[in-house]
Each structure stands twice: as structure tokens, then as C-alpha cells.
């Protein structure tokens, strides 16, 4: 019975559903529960850093102050209390915002989906980081744009390469980028390139989607203001997933009022509104001006210890066979294997062997847009202990030897 129904469903699926691929990162989570496996795959925040007691207190306070209203239907745009808190944080970007410029979304992934829905028609040109955050590629590809990859190097998006493409006739509606500790490379876009990108946006009439989930996780270097501080053509996507807890599913988008209006209409059709309860919880946590800055500042030192442990383990066990540029923050190392690979193979072929040896990662090909990444691996250091990261390096080196030798 189920087989015949599955065949019927397959025939009835839309072309978009039939052509959609599962996320390599989501698929890795299936292996995360394997006994003894050390995951260097998904960027899953350390649960030790979740402010559980504070979340419990904020939940109780929400019900004490609002009664059943804390769990009632709410505005599609989001609870005003949280939008006011988000507006306060926007000032830290160097670009103040009003609540009517802010839409609360169910995680930043929904924000990316909604942006694709309201900005992209089939065949529209959208420029993206290359390599790019896989979730953004999934969200945008659903609307069938022409995705054009702009190379990312050790200093982030190569704006000179973008300018060359623009001069050659490229005409994107928007460009998507992670300016801080880019996923997957860990690169940070310097001030000069930020200014150049903004200038190009004004000259060539496109919008910049500035997705910054990792900005608070800086280990070294100076904080750089949002590109929104110098341009009204920047759409900011922000989330509490990396600074509070991802299960709250609370994020927000800051942009021009007309765009926020269009996003809100699209969101009505998607889910009516983000959970009012988790919005109230987030508002009380982020809005606590005494506790929240201290909590946020405590995250980066924790992850820096783990980053250093992974880098030391890789250097000790793989030497110059696997190279990487130390990131100034964030959650990832972007490593490249410097050994001859079997003809036609990529690190995706290494992955099942690595899992057999008790370690996982994300192959570089998962993030590629126009430029193949056959020898790259994205390694996350945030959800394992320093000792586990050291052991993961040993296992990865053994798996690589088993694959290639």
C-alpha cells in the first residue's frame, strides 16, 4: 500500500520538490547520534552555553506578566517588545533602526526563504559567496534564480572579482554574503571591501543581504560595523541561535519598510507569525541590559579554546597535508587537503570512511557554487570538547590515510 502511495506522491510532486536536495549538513545530524562518533560537521552550538535557568525564568516571567496572552496569536511582524529590543541591538551595528523596519522570523533560515520569495523570480540573477552557506543556497535555489558565485578568499568576498563581473554585464537583484567569520571559510570581510561592496550596490542598483549569525563570536581583531551603517541598501539578517539557543527559533530581518511589508505578507502565508512565547522569552533575555552583554561576551572565549584545540590537533597529526587559515571568530575551519586525490574523487568520498573511523565533517563540495571544492573540508569545533577535538584530529588523519593509501 505505502509503496503505491509513494509512487503516486512522486508523480504529483511539484517540479520544485522533485528537484530539491537534502542538506548535507542536515543529513550529517543522522550520524551525530552514532555511539562514539565525534562530529566536526554541523555548526551546533555547545549546549553547555545555553542559559537554561535564565530561559526558565524568562518563561515564568512572561506568563506572570502576560498570562495566557504570552502564548496567544500575535502580529505577523513580531511582538513590539522584541522588535524594540532588536532595534536597540541595531545601534551596535552603527545603523539604528525603527521597529517598523524589523520583521521577526522563525530562525534566520526562514528569513532567507522569505527574501527569496519576495525578491526572486525564475531566472533572476542573484550573486552569492562562493563557497556559500548551504542553507542560503537551498533557500534561494527553490525560487529558481541564476546563481552566480563570487569568489571568497582569506579576506571574504572578492569585491574586485564582483566588479569585473558587473562591468562585463552581470546585473544581480541582490548579493548574499556572510561578512563576519563566513560560513564555511571563517573569513571576515575587511572595511575596504565592505565600502567597495556598498559602492557597487549603489552604482549597479542591487541590494546586499548581510547575514551575520556569528558576529558576537569574535576571538581577535576589532569589531566592524554593519554595512548598513553606510547604506540603506543593506538587509540585515540576525538570530539568537548562536547567542542564546537555537531551539527558540527567533531571528529578525532589518530592512527598508516596503521590503519588511512584503516579507510580512509572505510570512502570513507561511506561518502567520513566529511563536509568541519564544519571542517574549527572547525579548526578556536580550533586553536584560545587565545580564545579556556579560552572557554574550562569555561565548567567544569558550569557543576560542576549542578552535585552538582543533588547530593544534590538525597541525600535529596532519602537518602541511591539511592547511587552513585560522579564523578570527565564528564556528568553522575551512581546510584543504594537500595530497593527490583519486581521479574524479572529492572529500565527499572520504566522508563515509571518516564516519567508519568515528569522525564526521562536511565536504567542501556541499558549499560550492561555480568553483568546485574537491579537496576542501569544513570542520566545526563548537560542539566537541578540546580532548574530543584532539582525538578527532587523530581519527581524521587515520581516515585520510586509509582513503588515499
RODO-2510 file (C-alpha; in nm, 4 decimals, decimal comma):
residues 405
     n   res          X          Y          Z
     1     x     0,0000     0,0000     0,0000
     2     x     0,2648     0,2523     0,1061
     3     x     0,4773     0,1751    -0,1981
     4     x     0,1941     0,2549    -0,4399
     5     x     0,1067     0,5710    -0,2469
     6     x     0,4696     0,6807    -0,2577
     7     x     0,4694     0,6310    -0,6332
     8     x     0,1544     0,8424    -0,6610
     9     x     0,3045     1,1153    -0,4446
    10     x     0,6235     1,1108    -0,6520
    11     x     0,4153     1,1662    -0,9667
    12     x     0,2193     1,4504    -0,8056
    13     x     0,5132     1,6356    -0,6533
    14     x     0,5877     1,9800    -0,7909
    15     x     0,8993     2,0230    -1,0025
    16     x     1,0496     2,2293    -0,7211
    17     x     1,0011     1,9480    -0,4696
    18     x     1,1359     1,6817    -0,7056
    19     x     1,4452     1,8883    -0,7798
    20     x     1,5221     1,9799    -0,4180
    21     x     1,8146     1,8097    -0,2488
    22     x     1,8505     1,7394     0,1194
    23     x     2,1085     1,9438     0,3059
    24     x     2,4398     1,7651     0,3506
    25     x     2,4589     1,9245     0,6936
    26     x     2,1122     1,8061     0,7976
    27     x     2,1989     1,4578     0,6742
    28     x     2,5076     1,4587     0,8942
    29     x     2,2882     1,5010     1,2006
    30     x     2,1645     1,1478     1,1419
    31     x     2,5170     1,0294     1,2176
    32     x     2,5586     1,2566     1,5194
    33     x     2,3858     1,0036     1,7459
    34     x     2,6196     0,7220     1,6399
    35     x     2,7898     0,5951     1,9518
    36     x     3,1449     0,7202     1,9828
    37     x     3,1333     0,9464     1,6765
    38     x     3,2939     1,2905     1,7146
    39     x     3,1172     1,5395     1,4916
    40     x     3,3093     1,8157     1,3175
    41     x     3,0080     1,8586     1,0914
    42     x     2,7131     2,0795     1,1813
    43     x     2,7687     2,4153     1,3470
    44     x     2,5695     2,3121     1,6521
    45     x     2,6278     2,5467     1,9483
    46     x     2,7632     2,3951     2,2682
    47     x     2,4611     2,3168     2,4910
    48     x     2,6755     2,3973     2,7950
    49     x     2,6417     2,7615     2,6912
    50     x     2,2619     2,7656     2,6760
    51     x     2,1326     2,9868     2,9602
    52     x     1,8794     2,7245     3,0665
    53     x     1,7982     2,8717     3,4068
    54     x     1,7517     3,2161     3,2544
    55     x     1,5245     3,0725     2,9861
    56     x     1,3126     2,9071     3,2557
    57     x     1,2938     3,2349     3,4494
    58     x     1,2044     3,4332     3,1369
    59     x     0,9287     3,1833     3,0563
    60     x     0,7813     3,2144     3,4043
    61     x     0,8074     3,5941     3,3934
    62     x     0,6328     3,6054     3,0562
    63     x     0,3335     3,4137     3,1913
    64     x     0,3336     3,6072     3,5185
    65     x     0,3214     3,9401     3,3342
    66     x     0,1068     3,8474     3,0340
    67     x    -0,0957     3,5483     3,1495
    68     x    -0,2311     3,3329     2,8697
    69     x    -0,1505     3,6171     2,6301
    70     x     0,2103     3,5033     2,6342
    71     x     0,1018     3,2035     2,4266
    72     x    -0,1701     3,3725     2,2169
    73     x    -0,1636     3,4520     1,8461
    74     x     0,0476     3,7586     1,7685
    75     x     0,1356     4,0076     1,4989
    76     x     0,2947     3,8739     1,1833
    77     x     0,5623     4,1428     1,2096
    78     x     0,6514     4,0172     1,5558
    79     x     0,5896     4,1297     1,9115
    80     x     0,6598     4,5002     1,9508
    81     x     0,8610     4,4354     2,2675
    82     x     1,1089     4,2166     2,0795
    83     x     1,1252     4,4481     1,7793
    84     x     1,2155     4,7317     2,0156
    85     x     1,4902     4,5168     2,1682
    86     x     1,6149     4,4306     1,8182
    87     x     1,6136     4,7990     1,7310
    88     x     1,8352     4,8622     2,0326
    89     x     2,0833     4,5995     1,9146
    90     x     2,0790     4,7557     1,5681
    91     x     2,2508     5,0603     1,7150
    92     x     2,5521     4,8373     1,7878
    93     x     2,5754     4,7829     1,4102
    94     x     2,6264     5,1568     1,3703
    95     x     2,2889     5,1692     1,1945
    96     x     1,9876     5,2472     1,4174
    97     x     1,6525     5,1085     1,3065
    98     x     1,2878     5,1634     1,3949
    99     x     1,0566     4,8760     1,4934
   100     x     0,8640     4,9080     1,1658
   101     x     1,1875     4,8242     0,9819
   102     x     1,2086     4,4893     1,1611
   103     x     1,0365     4,1559     1,0963
   104     x     1,0673     3,8705     1,3460
   105     x     1,1159     3,5335     1,1768
   106     x     1,1250     3,1689     1,2797
   107     x     1,5019     3,1431     1,2674
   108     x     1,7217     3,3137     1,0124
   109     x     1,6586     3,0268     0,7701
   110     x     1,3006     3,1476     0,7330
   111     x     1,4283     3,4995     0,6694
   112     x     1,6399     3,3715     0,3796
   113     x     1,3443     3,1787     0,2390
   114     x     1,1168     3,4826     0,2625
   115     x     1,3776     3,7050     0,0981
   116     x     1,3964     3,4606    -0,1891
   117     x     1,0181     3,4557    -0,2107
   118     x     0,9738     3,8326    -0,2338
   119     x     1,2847     3,9260    -0,4336
   120     x     1,3469     3,6418    -0,6774
   121     x     1,1584     3,5418    -0,9903
   122     x     1,2651     3,2484    -1,2022
   123     x     1,5777     3,3391    -1,3959
   124     x     1,6685     3,6452    -1,1885
   125     x     2,0385     3,6861    -1,1226
   126     x     2,1449     3,6522    -0,7582
   127     x     2,5132     3,6794    -0,6655
   128     x     2,6354     3,4768    -0,3685
   129     x     2,9527     3,3922    -0,1813
   130     x     3,1440     3,1062    -0,3429
   131     x     3,1744     2,8899    -0,1381
   132     x     2,8487     2,9838     0,0355
   133     x     2,6411     2,8865     0,3359
   134     x     2,4494     2,5793     0,2220
   135     x     2,1233     2,6857     0,3884
   136     x     2,1193     3,0088     0,1905
   137     x     2,1793     2,8202    -0,1337
   138     x     1,8899     2,5875    -0,0531
   139     x     1,6570     2,8750     0,0310
   140     x     1,7383     3,0709    -0,2835
   141     x     1,7512     2,7811    -0,5294
   142     x     1,3905     2,6989    -0,4511
   143     x     1,2899     3,0128    -0,6445
   144     x     1,4976     2,9125    -0,9487
   145     x     1,7305     3,2113    -0,9859
   146     x     2,0511     3,2184    -1,1834
   147     x     2,3000     3,1904    -0,9002
   148     x     2,6380     3,3472    -0,9755
   149     x     2,9225     3,2686    -0,7390
   150     x     3,1626     3,5445    -0,6359
   151     x     3,4918     3,4029    -0,5064
   152     x     3,5621     3,4121    -0,1347
   153     x     3,9264     3,4226    -0,0309
   154     x     4,1037     3,4697     0,3019
   155     x     3,9565     3,8222     0,3220
   156     x     3,5999     3,7251     0,2401
   157     x     3,4014     3,8169    -0,0688
   158     x     3,6317     3,9292    -0,3506
   159     x     3,4706     4,2595    -0,4431
   160     x     3,7206     4,3186    -0,7250
   161     x     3,6019     3,9952    -0,8875
   162     x     3,2425     4,1112    -0,8408
   163     x     3,3213     4,4449    -1,0031
   164     x     3,4742     4,2695    -1,3031
   165     x     3,1591     4,0646    -1,3494
   166     x     2,9420     4,3760    -1,3157
   167     x     3,1471     4,5571    -1,5798
   168     x     3,1051     4,2536    -1,8052
   169     x     2,7270     4,2865    -1,7821
   170     x     2,6244     4,0984    -1,4673
   171     x     2,3079     4,2579    -1,3280
   172     x     2,2072     4,0952    -0,9980
   173     x     1,8977     4,1820    -0,7991
   174     x     2,0818     4,1116    -0,4773
   175     x     2,4010     3,9651    -0,3373
   176     x     2,4134     3,7339    -0,0373
   177     x     2,7160     3,7308     0,1925
   178     x     2,8378     3,6442     0,5453
   179     x     3,0708     3,9346     0,6297
   180     x     3,1828     3,8053     0,9695
   181     x     3,3511     3,4624     1,0051
   182     x     3,1958     3,3432     0,6833
   183     x     3,0345     3,0039     0,6617
   184     x     3,2182     2,7881     0,5540
   185     x     3,5559     2,9650     0,5237
   186     x     3,5669     3,1604     0,8511
   187     x     3,6856     3,4693     0,6585
   188     x     3,5981     3,8236     0,7664
   189     x     3,5280     4,0958     0,5120
   190     x     3,7608     4,3932     0,5847
   191     x     3,6439     4,7543     0,5941
   192     x     3,7820     4,8339     0,2488
   193     x     3,5874     4,5550     0,0825
   194     x     3,2714     4,6454     0,2744
   195     x     3,2945     5,0003     0,1452
   196     x     3,3652     4,8739    -0,2071
   197     x     3,0641     4,6388    -0,1973
   198     x     2,8352     4,9200    -0,0817
   199     x     2,9642     5,1466    -0,3578
   200     x     2,8953     4,8747    -0,6149
   201     x     2,5431     4,8256    -0,4799
   202     x     2,4659     5,1944    -0,5295
   203     x     2,6284     5,2125    -0,8715
   204     x     2,4613     4,8997    -1,0074
   205     x     2,1309     4,9103    -0,8174
   206     x     2,1260     4,5890    -0,6189
   207     x     2,0555     4,5002    -0,2575
   208     x     2,3002     4,3384    -0,0141
   209     x     2,1768     4,0603     0,2135
   210     x     2,4096     4,0752     0,5128
   211     x     2,3649     3,7524     0,7066
   212     x     2,5587     3,7735     1,0337
   213     x     2,4861     3,4897     1,2766
   214     x     2,8413     3,4727     1,4146
   215     x     2,9335     3,8372     1,4755
   216     x     2,9311     3,8031     1,8550
   217     x     3,1811     3,5149     1,8421
   218     x     3,4948     3,7202     1,7791
   219     x     3,8242     3,5884     1,9189
   220     x     4,0586     3,8555     1,7852
   221     x     4,0590     4,1734     1,5810
   222     x     3,8279     4,4722     1,6028
   223     x     3,4501     4,4738     1,5708
   224     x     3,3459     4,6031     1,2295
   225     x     3,0179     4,7925     1,1862
   226     x     2,7438     4,6621     0,9637
   227     x     2,7421     4,7745     0,6018
   228     x     2,4007     4,9172     0,6913
   229     x     2,5894     5,1922     0,8731
   230     x     2,6830     5,3401     0,5363
   231     x     2,3968     5,2296     0,3109
   232     x     2,0205     5,1880     0,3138
   233     x     2,0536     4,9085     0,0548
   234     x     2,1662     4,6558     0,3154
   235     x     1,9249     4,3944     0,4503
   236     x     2,0399     4,2689     0,7891
   237     x     1,9587     3,9120     0,8989
   238     x     2,0230     3,8411     1,2674
   239     x     1,9494     3,5478     1,5004
   240     x     1,9643     3,4461     1,8673
   241     x     2,0506     3,0859     1,7754
   242     x     2,4233     3,1269     1,8362
   243     x     2,3967     3,3578     2,1378
   244     x     2,1018     3,2086     2,3314
   245     x     1,9733     2,8754     2,1998
   246     x     1,8778     2,7603     1,8501
   247     x     1,5629     2,5865     1,9721
   248     x     1,3999     2,9220     2,0429
   249     x     1,3823     2,9735     1,6638
   250     x     1,3910     3,3517     1,6925
   251     x     1,5580     3,5804     1,4410
   252     x     1,4882     3,9102     1,2719
   253     x     1,5395     4,0954     0,9473
   254     x     1,6055     4,4693     0,9283
   255     x     1,5416     4,6483     0,6015
   256     x     1,3507     4,9217     0,4190
   257     x     0,9849     4,9464     0,5332
   258     x     0,8499     4,8462     0,1894
   259     x     1,0597     4,5291     0,1944
   260     x     0,9531     4,4474     0,5502
   261     x     0,5909     4,4896     0,4423
   262     x     0,6394     4,2462     0,1534
   263     x     0,8167     3,9976     0,3806
   264     x     0,5353     4,0189     0,6365
   265     x     0,2731     3,9404     0,3717
   266     x     0,4785     3,6398     0,2591
   267     x     0,5223     3,5274     0,6200
   268     x     0,1457     3,5387     0,6776
   269     x     0,1108     3,2642     0,4192
   270     x     0,3989     3,0668     0,5694
   271     x     0,3231     3,0508     0,9418
   272     x     0,1158     3,3564     1,0436
   273     x     0,3794     3,4557     1,2991
   274     x     0,6778     3,3285     1,4939
   275     x     0,5974     3,1734     1,8322
   276     x     0,4813     3,4493     2,0632
   277     x     0,6103     3,2630     2,3674
   278     x     0,9661     3,2307     2,2417
   279     x     0,9557     3,5942     2,1285
   280     x     0,8665     3,7029     2,4812
   281     x     1,1415     3,4831     2,6220
   282     x     1,3988     3,6250     2,3808
   283     x     1,2866     3,9811     2,4498
   284     x     1,3381     3,9367     2,8241
   285     x     1,6794     3,7763     2,7805
   286     x     1,8238     4,0061     2,5157
   287     x     1,6575     4,3073     2,6746
   288     x     1,8263     4,2427     3,0093
   289     x     2,0939     4,5106     2,9767
   290     x     2,2823     4,3888     3,2840
   291     x     2,2908     4,0141     3,2123
   292     x     2,2878     3,9843     2,8323
   293     x     2,6123     4,1695     2,7470
   294     x     2,8015     3,9556     3,0008
   295     x     2,6497     3,6348     2,8678
   296     x     2,7253     3,7269     2,5085
   297     x     3,0850     3,8177     2,5947
   298     x     3,1342     3,4783     2,7632
   299     x     3,0757     3,2797     2,4418
   300     x     3,3817     3,3663     2,2322
   301     x     3,6451     3,2660     2,4941
   302     x     3,4818     2,9228     2,5250
   303     x     3,4869     2,8621     2,1503
   304     x     3,8379     3,0027     2,1124
   305     x     3,9719     2,7277     2,3391
   306     x     3,8012     2,4704     2,1191
   307     x     3,9258     2,6300     1,7973
   308     x     4,2816     2,6255     1,9295
   309     x     4,2491     2,2595     2,0315
   310     x     4,1356     2,1580     1,6840
   311     x     4,4056     2,3617     1,5112
   312     x     4,6744     2,2112     1,7344
   313     x     4,5440     1,8600     1,6731
   314     x     4,5370     1,9058     1,2963
   315     x     4,8863     2,0567     1,2926
   316     x     5,0214     1,7691     1,5000
   317     x     4,8540     1,4874     1,3080
   318     x     4,8295     1,6170     0,9542
   319     x     5,1048     1,8797     0,9335
   320     x     5,1087     2,0505     0,5949
   321     x     4,8919     1,7779     0,4397
   322     x     4,5855     1,9718     0,5563
   323     x     4,6123     2,3515     0,5617
   324     x     4,3764     2,6195     0,6886
   325     x     4,3670     2,9876     0,7794
   326     x     4,2896     3,0469     1,1494
   327     x     3,9564     3,2328     1,1742
   328     x     3,9206     3,5381     1,3971
   329     x     3,5916     3,4029     1,5268
   330     x     3,2864     3,2005     1,4409
   331     x     3,2436     2,8257     1,4324
   332     x     3,4425     2,6801     1,1439
   333     x     3,7812     2,5906     0,9998
   334     x     3,7982     2,5688     0,6192
   335     x     4,0682     2,3154     0,5473
   336     x     4,2241     2,1986     0,2214
   337     x     4,3816     1,8579     0,1725
   338     x     4,7203     1,8711     0,0012
   339     x     4,7546     1,5165    -0,1200
   340     x     4,6831     1,3610    -0,4581
   341     x     4,3196     1,2518    -0,4685
   342     x     4,1985     0,9531    -0,6684
   343     x     4,0887     1,0669    -1,0169
   344     x     3,7399     1,2147    -1,0113
   345     x     3,7041     1,1910    -0,6349
   346     x     3,6322     1,4568    -0,3728
   347     x     3,6280     1,4728     0,0039
   348     x     3,2654     1,3574    -0,0208
   349     x     3,4186     1,0142    -0,0913
   350     x     3,6264     1,0479     0,2243
   351     x     3,3248     1,1159     0,4461
   352     x     3,1870     0,7602     0,4831
   353     x     3,5375     0,6335     0,5598
   354     x     3,5802     0,9072     0,8201
   355     x     3,2500     0,8107     0,9795
   356     x     3,3707     0,4498     0,9992
   357     x     3,6715     0,5844     1,1892
   358     x     3,4463     0,7814     1,4277
   359     x     3,4664     1,1369     1,2945
   360     x     3,2493     1,3443     1,0598
   361     x     3,2843     1,6704     0,8653
   362     x     3,1131     1,8483     0,5765
   363     x     3,2708     1,8058     0,2307
   364     x     3,3685     2,1278     0,0582
   365     x     3,1623     2,0406    -0,2469
   366     x     2,8448     2,0998    -0,0449
   367     x     2,9194     2,4739    -0,0409
   368     x     3,0420     2,5148    -0,3983
   369     x     2,8559     2,7393    -0,6420
   370     x     3,0674     2,7873    -0,9550
   371     x     3,4077     2,6711    -0,8308
   372     x     3,4442     2,3016    -0,7365
   373     x     3,5991     2,2348    -0,3957
   374     x     3,7108     1,8706    -0,4283
   375     x     3,9866     1,8871    -0,1664
   376     x     3,8167     2,1040     0,0966
   377     x     3,6529     2,0142     0,4291
   378     x     3,4545     2,2308     0,6664
   379     x     3,5405     2,1437     1,0242
   380     x     3,3306     2,2722     1,3138
   381     x     3,4880     2,2933     1,6582
   382     x     3,1918     2,4158     1,8643
   383     x     3,0139     2,1020     1,9812
   384     x     3,3050     1,8845     2,0977
   385     x     3,5373     1,9209     2,3950
   386     x     3,9065     2,0068     2,3489
   387     x     4,0025     1,6455     2,4256
   388     x     3,7485     1,5195     2,1730
   389     x     3,8784     1,7624     1,9118
   390     x     4,2309     1,6326     1,9638
   391     x     4,1077     1,2756     1,9210
   392     x     3,9016     1,3799     1,6166
   393     x     4,2214     1,5037     1,4521
   394     x     4,3838     1,1639     1,5062
   395     x     4,0819     0,9845     1,3623
   396     x     4,0644     1,2162     1,0621
   397     x     4,4313     1,1627     0,9839
   398     x     4,3829     0,7843     1,0045
   399     x     4,0760     0,8027     0,7796
   400     x     4,2609     1,0119     0,5196
   401     x     4,5486     0,7634     0,5147
   402     x     4,3050     0,4747     0,4784
   403     x     4,1307     0,6510     0,1895
   404     x     4,4377     0,7567    -0,0051
   405     x     4,6955     0,4886     0,0775
***
